[in-house]
Amino acid sequence: MRRWLSLLLGLVLLLATAPGRAGAVAARGGAGVPASPAPGADGLTARSGAREKPAPPRRLQVGGSGAGSTAGAAGTIWVGATPPGWDPATDPVVVFVQGLNGRAENWWTESVYYGRNDMYDLAYWSGYQTAFVDLYDSDGNPGSMWANGALLASQIRTIADYFGVDTVSIVAHSKGGIDANAAIVHYGAAPRVDRVVTLGSPHWGSPLADLAYSSWAGWLAELLGARNDGVYVLQTGYMEYFRSLTDHRAEDRNVQYLTGAGTRWGPFPSALWLGGLALSAWGQNDGLVPLWSARKPGAAEIFVRDLDHDQIRVGRYTWHLFEPYLRAAGPSSQPETGARAAPPGSLPEGPGAVSPASMAPGAESEQMILRGGYGTAIIETIPIEGGVGEVHFQLLASHASLTAWVVSPTGQRHDLVHRGTSSHLEVLPGARAYSARVTGPAAGTWTLHIQAGAPVAYLAETLLKGVGATATLAADRLYTPGQAGDLRLDLSPTARKGKLQVRATLRPVLPRGTPGAVPLSFEVEGEGLRARPSLPAPGIYLVEVTVTGTLADGSPFERSLVRTVAAAHPGDRSPEHLQRLGP
């Protein structure tokens, strides 16, 4: 017995002194990629060294700028402290790239909802040399992927030369992943980058960017400055154009891309949560980016987790999920088909290489009614059909000096509660968010009331859940100038039994300003309707469709649908190409 107790004690001591994460190799495939570790309290991995807090990143003197600023202007490069034992011959340099409206300091200062971001700390403790960049968004002027990509390519070369390494790895949040893609493929950074990890990046754009250029959001987007180059290129039509210029290039295939995505909307009832609710019509999302958009063509998907768009960039939530891939062997050769090979070894989770066919947006079925405008004493009518499970009334406003409520057809009042302000993460940053939810709403005409102390710009979204009647708009998103568009409007059987009318418009989208719209006609084709509008000139075109009428039970019905499509000459990628519009 004494001998067995001694053996048991020895085993306990052995387990107690073992490292927190063994250098295990994924069971499928073996060499190269460690299995995804379970996070510790701080998300550290086996490379974690000394636990002293690293010195704050310092600003590298580029172009005459010096240290001493807490926020960088566009083009600024910050370098993190060098961890003990770091060897440029064997250890990676990781460049962290900001997202839309972001700054380099977002990687080591306060997040929007989750306290201080410890991504820099965890990278340092795990033995990584880090660098951080400020793109044009840092100046308050969000840039396109063309402007940011050119700047980032220059910064990547400077960082690699400074640390004496041939290549760097990139970790990019949100639109930073698209900026990195542009730098690599279109601005010569491919030889200096070995892999890119994107966290919640909208590789196919965001329907919220389409909405920002709609007539309903016009007043609000203009007042908030949300119609800028950064949002303009995130329209789904524009991103389809970008993908057509990028995905087939050898520069893209020779760099390894890894994606991570979230499916949480954000803390309830934050503005990010409300964004997720609005986006739920397009499927799972992280409050800003749909899951299908976070999947880059040909990339390996390394995780999909219950994380929101703010949370996914915070170190303690995701560092342990992607860090093993930063130390994997270099990218393997890629198939000629354009599909990305999986990273060396096997993925700890996820489907591995993702093909474009598995992610491209198809027909969306958003059951939404939109209103928007500007004023002080506002009343909007909102028709709700019978049999709706619940309805969410959402209001985004340019200021908070207002009260808002809805009144049911039976006279019951429901106040819209102020939920907070949209953060810099979002397409409409600075908008004040209000909402109310009604279960089993009465059928008939509801009214939205807004009483403002000063003129207010607003976007009102009514989201219907648990409906029997649906309207679905599908569209191919990329055409050549002169080619007829192809838009398909499908109505569910319940909707087709009603007496409905379709109003639709088509207009070119400028980065700023709103050109005139032209009517768009849908013709009956089979059990649906089809429109083939003329797209005469290169550009982004916005389609707005409103379906109104009554259902067979006599209750009112309405849906609002928004899409963007692109017309572009193949191969023309000049930054202003799709901004020069006209016949």
Secondary structure, 3 states (H helix, E strand, C coil): CHHHHHHHHHHHHHHHHCCCCCCCECCCCCCCCECCCCCCCCCCCCCCCCCCCCCCCEEECCCCCCCCCCCCCCCCEEECCCCCCCCCCCCCEEEEECCCCCCHHHHCCECCCCCECCHHHHHHHCCCEEEEECCHHHHCCCCCHHHHHHHHHHHHHHHHHHHCCCCEEEEEECCHHHHHHHHHHHCCCHHHEEEEEEECCCCCCCHHHHHHCCCCCHHHHHHHCCCCHHHHCCCHHHHHHHHHHHCCCHHHHCCEEEEEEECCCCCCCCHHHHHHHHHHHHCCECCCCECCCCCCCCCEEEEEECCCCCHHHCHHHHHHHHHHHHCCCCCCCCCCCCCCCCCCCCCCCCCEECCHHHCCCCCECCCEEEEEEEEEEEEEEEEECCCCCEEEEEEEECCCCEEEEEECCCCCEEECEEEEECCCCCCCCCCEEEEEEEECCCCEEEEEEEEEEEEEEEEEEEEEECCCCCEEEEECCEECCCCECCEEEEECHHHHCCEEEEEEEEEEECCCCCCCCEECCCEEECCEEEECCECCCCEEEEEEEEEEEECCCCCEEEEEEEEEEEECCCCCCCCCHHHCCCC
